[in-house]
Amino acid sequence: MKWLVWILCGFLASGCATMTIPPAAHKFISHETFEAPFEVVWNAARSVVEEKGWPIERADEESGVLVSKAVKDSLLGGDYGVSPQIDLDTATMVINVKVNRLSLDRTRVRVHCFFQVQWTFERGKQQGGGTSKGVVEELILNALRYELSVK
């Protein structure tokens, strides 16, 4: 009989809690080495970001760093977890592309995306992060492969 009381208490307590599942860690490839000179890959990477309509906040060719401004995560490339408080209309991402010269004709590109979203509670709003699902990284690397194959 005691165990029945505990089970009922568990059901009552779980009914009061909201279902929140944190974002998952996804496995995907975020880098690729291209058989092309640094300058060609750098220009192609910059072109891909601009063609996608992502405004560039920082482009430093000397260090090989290309960073976008925060833009709407319209591709839903971020995993923000599952919660009724998440407002996916506020989801944003920042794209970071790092281009490294490995040799005269070999260049590595690494793509990292940072995601944020807003949770809405009765007492206000709160910003939170998300993890990448690899959607944007794959899109950029595929576009780079295409750009470099036609040159």
N, C-alpha and C positions, 0 to 999 in steps of 0.2 A: 504493500500500500504506500509506503514511503517513497518508493521509486516512481509511482504514478504522480505524486505531488511534484516531484522534481521535474518530471517530463512536462507536466502542465506549466510549471514556472518557466521552463525553457521555451515553450511555445509562446507564452505571453511576452517574454522578454524579446524574443526574435521578431515578434510582430511589431514592436515599438521601434526597432532599429531599421535604418535605411540600408539598402543593399549597396555596398561600395566595394568595388574590386579595383585594386591599383593597376597602373599600366604594366604591361609585361615587357620583358627584355626579348627583343626579336633578333634572330640571326639573319644576317644578310651581308653581302659584299659591298663595301663602301669605297673601294680603291681599285685602280687598274693601272698597269704600266703600258704605255703606248710607245711604239717604235717610231718616234717622231721627235724633232728638236723641241726644246723648251718653248721657244718663241711661237712656234706653230700651235702647240698645245695650249699655251697661255691665251693666245688670240681666240682659239676655238672655244675654250672654257668661258671666256668673257662674252663671246658671241652667243653661246647657249643660254647663259643667264639673262642676257638682255632680250633675246628672242622670246623667252618664256614670260617676259614682262615683269621680272623681279628687279626692282631698282637696286643699284649697287651703292652700298654705303662706303665701302673701302676697297680699293683695287691697288695693290702694291706689287708691281711686277718684279721688283728686286727681291722681295721676300717670297713671292709666289702666292700671296694671300689675296683671296677675293671673297668679300663678305657682302651679303645682301642686307637691305633694310628689312625690318619685320614686315612680313606680308601675310595676307589671309591664307590659312591652310586649306585652300579650296580642293586639294587632292586628298584631304584627310590622311596625310602621310604620318600623322602622329597618333600614338596610342595614348589616350588620356585616362584610361581605366573606364569603369562603368559605375556611374552614380547618377541619381536623378537630379543632382544639383549642377552637373556639368552643362555649360552653355556652349555647344559646338560652334555656334555662330561667331564666337569670340576667339576661336582657335587661330593662332598665328605661328609662323615659323621664320627662322633666320637660317640662311644657307651659308655654309663656310666651305669654300673650295681651296685646297692647298695643292699647288703645282710644284713638284720638285724635279730638278734636272738630275738625272742619274748618270748620263754620259752625253756626248754630243747628239746622239740620235735616240736616246731613251729617256722618257719622262714619266713620272708617276703622278697620278691625280688621286687625292683623297677628298671625299665629300662627307661632311658632317652637317646634320640638321638639328636645330634646337627648337623645341616646340613648347608653346604655352597656351593655356586656356583659362577661362574664368569659371569659378564656381559661384552660384548664387544661393545664398542662405537667407533665412528670415531677417537676420541682422545686418546683412550687407553682402558684399562681393569679395572674393579672394582669388588671387592669381595662383596658378599652379603649373607645374611642368608636365610634359609628356615624354614618352620615349618614341624613337623612330621605328617605323615598320619597314623602312628600306624603300618605300615607294619613290620618294624624291631622289634619293641617291641613285637608284636604278634608272630613273628617267634621265638624269644628268649624264650618267656614264653611257647609256645607250645613245643619247644625242651626240656626245663626244665621239663615240665610235663612228657614227654616221658622218659627222662633220669631217673627221680625219680621213675617212675612206674616200670621200669625194674630192679631196685636195690633192 
